[in-house]
Amino acid sequence: MADFIHVNLLPIEYRIVKKDYSWIIDLRLLAPIAILALAGIGWVTASSFFESNLNTQRAALAGVQAEINANSNVADKIRDLEKLRDEKTAKNNSLKSISVSKRRWVRILEGLNKSLPLNMWVESVKQADGNENEMEVKGRTFVFPEVAEYMIELGKNEYFQDIQLGTIEFTKESEKTSFLFTIKVTLNPNVGIDELVKDDKKQEKVL
């Protein structure tokens, strides 16, 4: 579009001068533009900061993962050693339990033997199924009253908690008469265990 030149031929006193408000329009346009520019700069700055922080965190995570992978074989060895330790501990405890049990049964059998009257002998000792503190003693005697005497003597032993007569039968073999009997014995689960454990500890210290 061509620009026109306006020539005002009126005298100065009659001329009407128009005020120029174009600068106001320019400010109205400039303000939003400035705000948008600031917002863009802020967004770019924030994006750059978060991207840099994210990259730093990723690098740190990659370093930790690399360290974990490098030490994974150490963790496997530790687990293997812990498993081996648990197995050795279980075997050791099992062996100690067997040792204590053997020594306890030695004391129990000694108690059964020391209480025997002169005309009596024990044929078998059987532990009850499902209960390690109950056993059945089968014996034979030529004198009937000795069965009661034997039960009384067993009752005096601290290893035996309860004594009961099971059965008694009269038998005759080769013109010899005898009495076959069974006695049910309940063992005291607490007596003797502490002493045996203390003895084992003393032996370990000596070794």
C-alpha positions in Angstrom: 0.0 0.0 0.0 1.4 3.4 -0.9 2.1 6.0 1.8 0.3 9.3 1.5 1.8 12.6 2.5 -0.7 14.8 4.4 -0.2 18.5 4.0 -2.2 20.7 6.3 -2.8 24.1 4.6 -4.7 25.6 7.5 -3.2 28.3 9.5 -1.4 27.1 12.7 -4.1 28.6 15.0 -6.8 26.5 13.2 -4.8 23.3 13.0 -6.0 20.3 15.2 -3.0 18.2 16.2 -3.8 14.5 16.8 -2.2 12.9 19.7 0.0 9.8 19.0 -1.1 6.8 21.1 0.8 4.2 19.1 3.3 3.8 21.9 0.5 2.5 24.2 -0.4 -0.1 21.7 3.3 -1.0 21.5 3.4 -1.5 25.3 0.4 -3.7 25.3 2.0 -6.0 22.8 5.4 -5.8 24.4 4.2 -6.9 27.9 2.8 -10.3 26.8 5.8 -10.9 24.6 8.1 -10.2 27.5 6.1 -12.5 29.8 6.2 -15.3 27.2 9.9 -14.8 26.8 10.5 -15.0 30.5 8.3 -18.1 30.7 10.2 -19.8 27.9 13.5 -19.0 29.5 12.3 -20.4 32.9 11.0 -23.5 31.2 14.3 -24.1 29.4 16.3 -23.4 32.6 14.1 -25.8 34.6 14.2 -28.5 31.9 17.9 -28.2 31.8 18.2 -28.5 35.6 15.9 -31.5 35.9 17.6 -33.2 32.9 21.0 -32.6 34.4 19.8 -33.9 37.8 18.2 -36.9 36.2 21.4 -37.8 34.3 23.3 -37.5 37.5 21.0 -39.9 39.3 21.1 -42.3 36.4 24.9 -42.2 36.5 24.9 -42.9 40.2 22.4 -45.7 39.9 24.5 -47.2 37.1 27.5 -47.0 39.3 25.7 -48.8 42.2 24.4 -51.5 39.9 27.9 -52.0 38.5 29.3 -52.3 42.0 26.5 -54.8 42.9 27.3 -56.9 39.9 31.0 -56.8 40.7 30.4 -58.0 44.2 27.6 -60.5 43.4 30.1 -63.4 43.6 31.1 -62.2 47.1 27.4 -62.4 48.2 27.1 -65.9 46.7 30.3 -67.0 48.7 28.8 -65.4 51.9 25.6 -67.4 51.4 27.5 -70.6 50.8 29.6 -70.0 53.9 26.5 -69.3 56.0 24.9 -72.5 54.7 28.0 -74.5 55.5 28.2 -72.9 58.9 24.5 -73.8 59.6 25.2 -77.4 58.4 28.3 -77.7 60.6 26.4 -76.3 63.6 23.5 -78.7 63.1 25.9 -81.7 62.9 27.8 -80.4 66.0 24.6 -80.1 68.0 23.5 -83.5 66.8 26.7 -85.1 67.9 26.5 -83.4 71.3 22.9 -84.6 71.6 24.0 -88.2 70.8 26.9 -87.9 73.3 24.6 -86.6 76.0 22.0 -89.3 75.2 24.6 -92.1 75.3 25.9 -91.0 78.7 22.4 -90.6 80.0 21.5 -94.1 78.9 24.6 -95.5 80.5 23.5 -94.0 83.8 20.0 -95.4 83.3 21.2 -98.9 82.5 23.5 -98.7 85.5 20.5 -97.9 87.7 18.6 -100.8 86.3 21.5 -103.2 87.0 22.3 -101.9 90.5 18.7 -102.4 91.7 18.5 -106.0 90.6 18.0 -108.6 93.5 20.2 -111.7 93.6 17.8 -114.1 91.9 16.6 -111.7 89.1 18.0 -110.8 85.7 16.8 -108.4 82.9 16.2 -109.9 79.5 15.4 -106.8 77.5 14.9 -103.1 77.7 12.7 -101.4 75.1 12.0 -97.7 74.6 8.4 -96.8 73.9 7.4 -95.8 70.4 6.8 -92.0 70.2 8.0 -91.3 73.7 11.7 -91.4 74.5 11.0 -91.0 78.3 9.0 -94.3 78.6 10.5 -97.8 78.4 9.5 -101.4 79.2 11.8 -103.6 81.2 11.3 -107.4 80.7 13.0 -109.7 83.3 12.8 -113.0 85.0 13.2 -114.1 88.6 13.0 -117.3 90.7 11.6 -115.5 93.7 8.2 -113.8 93.3 8.6 -111.1 96.1 11.8 -109.9 94.4 9.6 -108.2 91.7 8.1 -105.9 94.3 11.5 -105.3 95.8 13.0 -104.4 92.4 10.2 -101.9 91.7 10.8 -100.3 95.1 14.6 -100.0 94.4 13.9 -98.5 91.0 11.6 -95.9 92.5 14.5 -94.6 94.7 16.6 -93.8 91.6 16.4 -90.1 90.5 16.4 -91.1 86.8 13.1 -93.0 87.2 9.9 -90.9 87.7 7.2 -93.6 87.7 7.3 -97.4 88.1 4.4 -99.7 87.2 4.0 -103.4 86.9 2.9 -104.5 83.5 2.5 -108.3 83.5 3.8 -111.2 85.4 3.6 -114.9 84.3 4.5 -118.2 86.0 6.7 -120.3 83.7 8.3 -123.7 84.0 11.2 -125.0 82.0 13.3 -128.1 82.6 11.7 -128.6 86.0 12.7 -125.1 86.9 10.0 -122.5 87.8 10.4 -118.8 87.3 8.4 -115.7 86.9 8.5 -113.6 83.7 7.5 -110.0 84.3 7.4 -106.6 82.6 7.8 -103.3 84.3 6.8 -100.0 82.7 9.3 -97.2 83.6 8.8 -93.5 83.1 12.1 -91.6 82.9 12.7 -88.3 84.6 13.4 -86.0 81.6 15.1 -83.3 83.7 17.5 -85.3 85.9 21.1 -85.7 84.8 20.9 -83.5 81.6 22.5 -80.4 83.2 25.3 -82.4 84.8 26.1 -84.1 81.6 26.2 -80.8 79.7 28.5 -79.3 82.3 30.8 -82.3 82.0 30.9 -81.9 78.2 31.8 -78.2 78.7 34.6 -79.1 81.1 36.0 -81.6 78.6 35.8 -79.0 75.8 37.8 -76.5 77.9 40.4 -79.2 78.7 40.8 -80.0 75.0 
